[in-house]
Amino acid sequence: MKLIVGLGNPGLFLANSRHNVGFSVVKALSKIHKAALKKEKGIPALTGKIKIGQQALMLAMPVTFMNLSGSAVAGLVKRHKVDLENLLVVCDDLDLEFSRLKLKPTGSSGGHRGLKSIIEALNTGAFTRLRIGIGRPRLGVNSSDYVLSRFTKQEQKEVKTIIESAAQCCLSWVTQGIEKTMNIFNMQGEK
């Protein structure tokens, strides 16, 4: 089984914030494949199962706050016996320009607290992550405030396309593998 986890923060107030693009991608995938996301018993996450061809795929969104995502991810990996090469975590990235996608097979947290929590809970950074560029805040704006803010009206015009592209990247990862998917999606949006 493969597992795609979208990171975000629970609650309506933060629902459309920059920090919640991971949730948006998982919701888009669940909508495309008509998979209801339901509470996973004993694990703080919403999950839904689908099949892509012959490949079983679980979609998940931790219902903890971002910096506590590791407990949910570790619980899902253990319960469903997911090999770490079959785990994809989708999250926002301040260090990528707005709309850029970057898929990596392994790495550090890069300062992202959700990834840090997952790395600590799994005791490794050896899992795939899809980072979605949300851009940097303008001078004088606190990074924490920025990631919890909503996209500007101009950015909102592009967000749907970005989420769709990220969802396609996830599906390519499932069907085509990491190398081919990186070659396709990591080049898009490069300036």
Contacts in CASP RR format, 6 or more apart in sequence:
PFRMAT RR
TARGET T0000
AUTHOR 0000-0000-0000
METHOD contacts of the structure
MODEL  1
MKLIVGLGNPGLFLANSRHNVGFSVVKALSKIHKAALKKEKGIPALTGKI
KIGQQALMLAMPVTFMNLSGSAVAGLVKRHKVDLENLLVVCDDLDLEFSR
LKLKPTGSSGGHRGLKSIIEALNTGAFTRLRIGIGRPRLGVNSSDYVLSR
FTKQEQKEVKTIIESAAQCCLSWVTQGIEKTMNIFNMQGEK
1 56 0 8 1.000
1 57 0 8 1.000
1 58 0 8 1.000
1 80 0 8 1.000
1 81 0 8 1.000
1 82 0 8 1.000
1 86 0 8 1.000
2 55 0 8 1.000
2 56 0 8 1.000
2 57 0 8 1.000
2 58 0 8 1.000
2 82 0 8 1.000
2 86 0 8 1.000
2 87 0 8 1.000
2 88 0 8 1.000
2 174 0 8 1.000
3 57 0 8 1.000
3 58 0 8 1.000
3 60 0 8 1.000
3 76 0 8 1.000
3 77 0 8 1.000
3 80 0 8 1.000
3 82 0 8 1.000
3 86 0 8 1.000
3 87 0 8 1.000
3 88 0 8 1.000
4 26 0 8 1.000
4 29 0 8 1.000
4 57 0 8 1.000
4 58 0 8 1.000
4 59 0 8 1.000
4 60 0 8 1.000
4 88 0 8 1.000
4 90 0 8 1.000
4 170 0 8 1.000
4 174 0 8 1.000
5 26 0 8 1.000
5 45 0 8 1.000
5 60 0 8 1.000
5 61 0 8 1.000
5 62 0 8 1.000
5 69 0 8 1.000
5 72 0 8 1.000
5 73 0 8 1.000
5 76 0 8 1.000
5 87 0 8 1.000
5 88 0 8 1.000
5 89 0 8 1.000
5 90 0 8 1.000
5 118 0 8 1.000
6 22 0 8 1.000
6 23 0 8 1.000
6 25 0 8 1.000
6 26 0 8 1.000
6 60 0 8 1.000
6 61 0 8 1.000
6 62 0 8 1.000
6 89 0 8 1.000
6 90 0 8 1.000
6 91 0 8 1.000
7 19 0 8 1.000
7 22 0 8 1.000
7 23 0 8 1.000
7 62 0 8 1.000
7 66 0 8 1.000
7 69 0 8 1.000
7 89 0 8 1.000
7 90 0 8 1.000
7 91 0 8 1.000
7 92 0 8 1.000
7 114 0 8 1.000
7 115 0 8 1.000
8 14 0 8 1.000
8 19 0 8 1.000
8 20 0 8 1.000
8 22 0 8 1.000
8 23 0 8 1.000
8 61 0 8 1.000
8 62 0 8 1.000
8 66 0 8 1.000
8 69 0 8 1.000
8 91 0 8 1.000
9 17 0 8 1.000
9 19 0 8 1.000
9 20 0 8 1.000
9 65 0 8 1.000
9 66 0 8 1.000
9 148 0 8 1.000
10 63 0 8 1.000
10 64 0 8 1.000
10 65 0 8 1.000
14 20 0 8 1.000
14 148 0 8 1.000
15 23 0 8 1.000
16 150 0 8 1.000
16 151 0 8 1.000
17 147 0 8 1.000
17 148 0 8 1.000
17 149 0 8 1.000
17 150 0 8 1.000
18 92 0 8 1.000
18 134 0 8 1.000
18 146 0 8 1.000
18 147 0 8 1.000
18 148 0 8 1.000
18 149 0 8 1.000
18 150 0 8 1.000
18 151 0 8 1.000
19 66 0 8 1.000
19 92 0 8 1.000
19 147 0 8 1.000
19 148 0 8 1.000
20 92 0 8 1.000
21 90 0 8 1.000
21 91 0 8 1.000
21 92 0 8 1.000
21 132 0 8 1.000
21 134 0 8 1.000
21 159 0 8 1.000
21 162 0 8 1.000
21 163 0 8 1.000
21 166 0 8 1.000
22 61 0 8 1.000
22 90 0 8 1.000
22 91 0 8 1.000
22 92 0 8 1.000
22 132 0 8 1.000
22 166 0 8 1.000
23 61 0 8 1.000
24 159 0 8 1.000
24 163 0 8 1.000
25 90 0 8 1.000
25 130 0 8 1.000
25 132 0 8 1.000
25 163 0 8 1.000
25 166 0 8 1.000
25 167 0 8 1.000
25 170 0 8 1.000
26 37 0 8 1.000
26 59 0 8 1.000
26 60 0 8 1.000
26 61 0 8 1.000
26 90 0 8 1.000
27 37 0 8 1.000
27 61 0 8 1.000
28 163 0 8 1.000
28 164 0 8 1.000
28 166 0 8 1.000
28 167 0 8 1.000
29 35 0 8 1.000
29 50 0 8 1.000
29 59 0 8 1.000
29 167 0 8 1.000
29 170 0 8 1.000
29 171 0 8 1.000
30 36 0 8 1.000
30 37 0 8 1.000
30 48 0 8 1.000
30 50 0 8 1.000
30 59 0 8 1.000
32 167 0 8 1.000
33 50 0 8 1.000
33 52 0 8 1.000
35 48 0 8 1.000
35 49 0 8 1.000
35 50 0 8 1.000
35 59 0 8 1.000
36 48 0 8 1.000
37 46 0 8 1.000
37 47 0 8 1.000
37 48 0 8 1.000
37 59 0 8 1.000
37 61 0 8 1.000
38 46 0 8 1.000
38 47 0 8 1.000
38 48 0 8 1.000
39 45 0 8 1.000
39 46 0 8 1.000
39 63 0 8 1.000
40 46 0 8 1.000
40 47 0 8 1.000
40 60 0 8 1.000
40 72 0 8 1.000
40 76 0 8 1.000
40 79 0 8 1.000
43 71 0 8 1.000
43 72 0 8 1.000
43 75 0 8 1.000
43 76 0 8 1.000
43 79 0 8 1.000
44 62 0 8 1.000
44 63 0 8 1.000
44 64 0 8 1.000
44 68 0 8 1.000
44 71 0 8 1.000
44 72 0 8 1.000
45 60 0 8 1.000
45 61 0 8 1.000
45 62 0 8 1.000
45 63 0 8 1.000
45 72 0 8 1.000
45 73 0 8 1.000
45 76 0 8 1.000
46 60 0 8 1.000
46 61 0 8 1.000
46 63 0 8 1.000
47 58 0 8 1.000
47 59 0 8 1.000
47 60 0 8 1.000
47 61 0 8 1.000
47 76 0 8 1.000
48 58 0 8 1.000
48 59 0 8 1.000
48 60 0 8 1.000
49 56 0 8 1.000
49 57 0 8 1.000
49 58 0 8 1.000
49 59 0 8 1.000
50 57 0 8 1.000
50 59 0 8 1.000
51 57 0 8 1.000
52 171 0 8 1.000
52 174 0 8 1.000
52 175 0 8 1.000
53 175 0 8 1.000
55 174 0 8 1.000
55 175 0 8 1.000
57 174 0 8 1.000
58 76 0 8 1.000
58 80 0 8 1.000
58 82 0 8 1.000
60 72 0 8 1.000
60 73 0 8 1.000
60 76 0 8 1.000
62 68 0 8 1.000
62 69 0 8 1.000
62 70 0 8 1.000
62 71 0 8 1.000
62 72 0 8 1.000
62 73 0 8 1.000
63 72 0 8 1.000
64 70 0 8 1.000
64 71 0 8 1.000
64 72 0 8 1.000
66 113 0 8 1.000
66 114 0 8 1.000
66 117 0 8 1.000
67 113 0 8 1.000
67 114 0 8 1.000
67 116 0 8 1.000
67 117 0 8 1.000
68 117 0 8 1.000
69 114 0 8 1.000
69 117 0 8 1.000
69 118 0 8 1.000
70 114 0 8 1.000
70 117 0 8 1.000
70 118 0 8 1.000
70 120 0 8 1.000
70 121 0 8 1.000
70 122 0 8 1.000
71 117 0 8 1.000
71 121 0 8 1.000
73 87 0 8 1.000
73 89 0 8 1.000
73 118 0 8 1.000
73 121 0 8 1.000
73 122 0 8 1.000
74 118 0 8 1.000
74 121 0 8 1.000
74 122 0 8 1.000
76 82 0 8 1.000
77 84 0 8 1.000
77 87 0 8 1.000
77 122 0 8 1.000
84 122 0 8 1.000
84 124 0 8 1.000
84 126 0 8 1.000
84 127 0 8 1.000
85 105 0 8 1.000
85 126 0 8 1.000
85 127 0 8 1.000
85 128 0 8 1.000
87 127 0 8 1.000
87 128 0 8 1.000
88 127 0 8 1.000
88 128 0 8 1.000
88 129 0 8 1.000
88 130 0 8 1.000
88 170 0 8 1.000
88 173 0 8 1.000
89 115 0 8 1.000
89 118 0 8 1.000
89 127 0 8 1.000
89 128 0 8 1.000
89 129 0 8 1.000
89 130 0 8 1.000
90 129 0 8 1.000
90 130 0 8 1.000
90 132 0 8 1.000
90 166 0 8 1.000
90 170 0 8 1.000
91 112 0 8 1.000
91 114 0 8 1.000
91 115 0 8 1.000
91 129 0 8 1.000
91 130 0 8 1.000
91 131 0 8 1.000
91 132 0 8 1.000
92 112 0 8 1.000
92 131 0 8 1.000
92 132 0 8 1.000
92 133 0 8 1.000
92 134 0 8 1.000
92 147 0 8 1.000
93 102 0 8 1.000
93 112 0 8 1.000
93 131 0 8 1.000
93 132 0 8 1.000
93 133 0 8 1.000
93 134 0 8 1.000
93 135 0 8 1.000
94 133 0 8 1.000
94 134 0 8 1.000
94 135 0 8 1.000
94 136 0 8 1.000
94 137 0 8 1.000
94 143 0 8 1.000
94 146 0 8 1.000
94 147 0 8 1.000
95 110 0 8 1.000
95 133 0 8 1.000
95 135 0 8 1.000
95 136 0 8 1.000
96 102 0 8 1.000
96 131 0 8 1.000
96 132 0 8 1.000
96 133 0 8 1.000
96 134 0 8 1.000
96 135 0 8 1.000
97 133 0 8 1.000
97 135 0 8 1.000
97 191 0 8 1.000
98 133 0 8 1.000
98 134 0 8 1.000
98 135 0 8 1.000
98 155 0 8 1.000
98 158 0 8 1.000
99 133 0 8 1.000
99 158 0 8 1.000
99 162 0 8 1.000
99 189 0 8 1.000
100 132 0 8 1.000
100 133 0 8 1.000
100 188 0 8 1.000
100 189 0 8 1.000
100 190 0 8 1.000
101 130 0 8 1.000
101 131 0 8 1.000
101 132 0 8 1.000
101 133 0 8 1.000
101 162 0 8 1.000
101 165 0 8 1.000
101 166 0 8 1.000
101 169 0 8 1.000
101 185 0 8 1.000
101 186 0 8 1.000
101 188 0 8 1.000
101 189 0 8 1.000
102 130 0 8 1.000
102 131 0 8 1.000
102 133 0 8 1.000
102 186 0 8 1.000
103 128 0 8 1.000
103 129 0 8 1.000
103 130 0 8 1.000
103 131 0 8 1.000
103 169 0 8 1.000
103 173 0 8 1.000
103 178 0 8 1.000
103 181 0 8 1.000
103 182 0 8 1.000
103 185 0 8 1.000
103 186 0 8 1.000
104 128 0 8 1.000
104 129 0 8 1.000
104 131 0 8 1.000
104 182 0 8 1.000
105 128 0 8 1.000
105 178 0 8 1.000
105 182 0 8 1.000
106 125 0 8 1.000
106 126 0 8 1.000
106 127 0 8 1.000
106 128 0 8 1.000
107 125 0 8 1.000
107 126 0 8 1.000
107 129 0 8 1.000
108 115 0 8 1.000
108 119 0 8 1.000
108 125 0 8 1.000
109 115 0 8 1.000
109 116 0 8 1.000
109 119 0 8 1.000
110 116 0 8 1.000
115 129 0 8 1.000
118 125 0 8 1.000
118 127 0 8 1.000
119 125 0 8 1.000
128 173 0 8 1.000
128 178 0 8 1.000
130 166 0 8 1.000
130 169 0 8 1.000
130 170 0 8 1.000
130 173 0 8 1.000
132 162 0 8 1.000
132 166 0 8 1.000
134 147 0 8 1.000
136 146 0 8 1.000
137 143 0 8 1.000
137 145 0 8 1.000
137 146 0 8 1.000
150 156 0 8 1.000
151 159 0 8 1.000
165 185 0 8 1.000
165 188 0 8 1.000
168 185 0 8 1.000
169 181 0 8 1.000
169 184 0 8 1.000
169 185 0 8 1.000
172 180 0 8 1.000
172 181 0 8 1.000
172 184 0 8 1.000
172 185 0 8 1.000
173 181 0 8 1.000
END
